[in-house]
Amino acid sequence: MECATESPRKPLAVSIDTGAEMIGISVSAFKPLVWNKTIPSFYVGRRRLIPVAAIEQYVAERLAAEKPR
């Protein structure tokens, strides 16, 4: 029998701490982006989660908004 190895799955949503780390900014800089709904989030019980796709979209929009030098 062949042993199939599964590749690690990318999470669909992450915590505020992980979201900040993904972008490379502090948690205190990331929280206002979530609170003012620049980056959407949702709750599961008491835990606030941020969709990884929303973080990726935010970064893509910021890159597109940058003017070429």
Summary of the structure (lengths in Angstrom):
residues: 69
radius of gyration: 15.4
end to end distance: 56.9
largest distance: 56.9
contacts: 136
relative contact order: 0.18
helix: 45%
strand: 14%
